[in-house]
Amino acid sequence: MATIPRRQGHRPVVYPTSDGKPMAETDVHRDLMVDLIETLRLHYAADPRVYVSGELLLFYEEGNRRKHVAPDVFVAFGVPKLPPRLYYLLWEEGKAPDFIIEVTSKTTRGEDQKKKRLLYRDVLKVPEYFLFDPFEEYLKPSMQGYRLVQGEYEAIAPVAGRLPSEVLGLHLEREGSQLRLVDPATFRRLPTQREHLETARAQAEAERLARLQAQAEAERLRREIEALRQRLGNPG
């Protein structure tokens, strides 16, 4: 387990990079977390002061190795995206995440709905907190969002079946067992990393074919011009 020593006063404090728990309950939960993290990273790629991560230990009490939480997906505005972190130290970063998603299940329901909710509300004061149950095992409705208003979490009302995030300026929408992020201005879903790569490959292939067609057309015109020159040079 990789660790880095930190100091509080004269005593070294070693913060772990793992809590020993599995990253996710199932392949669906894990892939969904990864897709959401990468989608948000792509969305904020041009802004050097938006940090997107997930399943990263966040320590919220300096010097206390036990005071930590690992949000599934989170976004912190005003926090530099570089360098890559081994963990998130609240007192060094200067602020808590602004937006958190927990991909929940029956097994994690107690932690997600009680322990984490209270921590996000009372200690970290996270402005927006969302829960998503991909298998619809227990959460009713299976997608829920909360916004911090005067120290309390108020349920976010759906808009056309989607949950609006004021923090992100995006809407959250269920698509089967997937959670998609939607631009409310265009109603288009933000592409996942896989979709982004597929689009980039398709564009590259279209450009390659266009170049080949242009080259073939140029060669055809060259041959026609050469044939015309030969006829003009030999009028018969």
C-alpha positions in Angstrom: 0.0 0.0 0.0 1.5 3.3 -1.0 1.7 6.0 1.6 3.3 9.4 2.0 4.3 10.7 5.4 2.8 14.1 6.4 3.7 16.2 9.4 1.5 17.8 12.1 3.8 19.6 14.4 6.8 17.3 15.0 4.9 14.0 14.6 4.8 12.3 11.2 1.4 11.3 10.1 1.1 8.6 7.4 -2.2 8.7 5.5 -3.2 5.5 3.8 -4.2 5.4 0.1 -6.8 2.6 0.6 -9.4 1.7 3.2 -9.2 -2.0 2.3 -12.7 -2.1 0.8 -13.5 -3.1 -2.8 -13.9 -0.3 -5.2 -17.5 -1.3 -6.1 -20.2 -3.9 -5.5 -20.4 -5.2 -9.0 -19.0 -4.6 -12.5 -22.0 -2.4 -13.3 -21.4 -0.2 -10.2 -17.6 0.1 -11.0 -18.1 0.8 -14.7 -20.7 3.4 -13.9 -18.4 5.2 -11.5 -15.6 5.2 -14.0 -17.9 6.4 -16.8 -19.2 9.3 -14.7 -15.7 10.3 -13.6 -14.3 10.2 -17.1 -17.4 12.0 -18.6 -17.0 14.8 -16.1 -13.2 15.0 -16.7 -13.9 15.4 -20.4 -16.5 18.0 -19.7 -14.1 20.1 -17.6 -10.9 19.2 -19.5 -10.3 22.8 -20.5 -10.5 24.2 -17.0 -7.4 23.7 -14.9 -9.2 24.5 -11.7 -11.9 21.9 -11.7 -10.8 18.7 -9.9 -12.8 15.5 -10.8 -12.2 12.2 -9.0 -13.8 9.3 -7.2 -13.1 6.4 -4.9 -10.3 8.5 -3.5 -9.9 8.7 0.3 -10.8 12.2 1.5 -9.3 13.0 4.9 -11.2 15.8 6.7 -9.4 16.0 10.1 -5.7 16.8 10.0 -3.6 14.2 11.8 -6.5 11.7 12.1 -6.0 8.7 9.8 -9.5 7.4 10.7 -11.4 10.5 9.6 -11.9 9.8 6.0 -14.6 9.1 3.4 -14.4 7.9 -0.2 -17.1 9.4 -2.4 -17.9 7.4 -5.5 -17.8 10.5 -7.8 -17.0 14.1 -6.9 -16.3 17.5 -8.4 -14.5 20.3 -6.6 -14.5 23.8 -8.3 -11.5 26.1 -7.7 -9.2 23.2 -6.9 -6.4 22.5 -9.4 -6.8 19.3 -11.3 -3.0 18.7 -11.2 -1.0 17.1 -9.8 -2.7 13.7 -9.5 -3.5 12.9 -5.9 -2.9 9.9 -3.7 -5.6 11.2 -1.5 -7.6 14.4 -0.8 -6.5 16.3 2.3 -9.3 18.8 3.1 -7.0 21.2 5.0 -4.5 21.4 2.1 -7.1 21.6 -0.7 -8.9 24.4 1.1 -12.4 23.1 0.5 -14.7 20.1 0.2 -16.2 18.8 -3.0 -19.1 20.8 -4.4 -20.9 17.8 -6.0 -21.0 14.1 -5.0 -22.7 11.0 -6.5 -22.9 7.8 -4.6 -23.7 4.7 -6.8 -25.6 2.8 -4.1 -26.8 -0.7 -3.4 -28.5 -2.7 -0.7 -25.1 -3.5 0.9 -24.1 0.2 1.1 -27.5 1.7 1.8 -26.8 2.3 5.4 -23.6 4.1 4.8 -24.8 6.0 1.8 -28.1 7.2 3.3 -27.1 7.8 6.9 -23.3 8.0 7.6 -22.2 9.7 4.4 -25.3 11.9 4.2 -24.7 13.3 7.7 -21.0 13.7 7.0 -21.6 15.5 3.7 -24.2 17.7 5.3 -22.8 18.6 8.7 -19.0 18.3 8.3 -18.1 18.8 4.7 -21.2 20.9 3.8 -21.3 19.5 0.3 -23.7 21.7 -1.7 -25.2 18.8 -3.8 -25.4 15.1 -3.0 -26.9 12.5 -5.4 -27.8 8.8 -5.0 -28.2 6.4 -7.8 -29.4 2.7 -7.5 -28.6 1.1 -10.9 -30.4 -2.1 -10.2 -33.4 -0.4 -8.5 -32.9 -2.7 -5.5 -34.1 -0.6 -2.7 -34.0 3.2 -3.4 -37.4 4.7 -4.2 -37.2 6.5 -6.5 -33.9 5.0 -7.7 -32.3 8.3 -8.5 -32.4 11.0 -5.8 -30.7 14.4 -5.3 -30.3 16.7 -2.4 -29.3 20.4 -2.2 -27.9 22.1 0.9 -30.2 24.9 2.0 -29.5 26.6 5.3 -27.7 23.6 6.7 -30.3 21.0 5.6 -30.5 18.8 2.6 -33.7 19.5 0.6 -34.8 17.0 -2.1 -34.3 18.1 -5.6 -37.5 18.0 -7.7 -37.2 16.2 -11.1 -37.6 18.1 -14.3 -39.0 16.1 -17.2 -37.8 12.9 -15.5 -34.3 14.3 -14.9 -32.7 15.8 -11.8 -31.1 19.2 -12.3 -27.7 20.0 -10.7 -27.3 23.7 -10.1 -23.7 23.2 -9.2 -22.8 21.5 -12.6 -25.4 23.2 -14.7 -26.3 19.7 -16.0 -29.2 17.3 -15.6 -28.9 13.7 -14.4 -31.0 11.1 -16.3 -31.5 7.4 -15.9 -30.9 5.3 -19.1 -31.5 1.7 -18.2 -29.0 0.9 -15.5 -26.8 3.8 -16.5 -26.7 7.4 -15.2 -26.2 10.0 -17.9 -25.3 13.6 -17.7 -27.4 15.9 -20.0 -26.8 19.5 -21.2 -30.2 21.2 -20.5 -29.5 23.8 -23.2 -29.2 21.2 -26.0 -30.8 18.1 -24.4 -27.7 16.2 -25.5 -26.1 13.6 -23.3 -22.4 14.3 -22.5 -20.3 11.6 -24.1 -18.6 9.0 -22.0 -14.9 8.4 -22.6 -15.8 5.4 -24.8 -18.3 7.3 -26.9 -15.8 10.2 -27.2 -13.1 7.8 -28.5 -15.5 6.2 -30.9 -16.6 9.6 -32.3 -12.9 10.6 -32.6 -12.1 7.4 -34.4 -15.1 7.8 -36.8 -14.1 11.4 -37.5 -10.5 10.3 -38.2 -11.7 7.6 -40.5 -14.0 10.0 -42.4 -11.1 12.4 -42.8 -8.9 9.6 -44.1 -11.5 8.6 -46.7 -12.0 12.2 -47.7 -8.2 12.6 -48.2 -8.1 9.4 -50.3 -11.1 10.6 -52.4 -9.4 14.0 -52.9 -6.2 12.3 -54.0 -8.0 10.0 -56.4 -9.9 13.0 -57.9 -6.6 15.0 -58.2 -5.0 12.0 -60.0 -8.0 11.7 -62.3 -7.8 15.4 -63.3 -4.1 15.1 -63.8 -4.5 12.2 -66.2 -7.3 14.1 -68.1 -5.1 17.2 -68.4 -2.2 15.1 -69.6 -4.3 13.4 -72.2 -5.7 16.8 -73.4 -2.1 18.1 -73.8 -1.1 15.1 -75.8 -4.1 15.6 -78.2 -3.4 19.3 -78.6 0.3 18.5 -79.3 -0.7 16.0 -81.9 -3.6 17.5 -83.9 -3.4 14.6 -86.5 
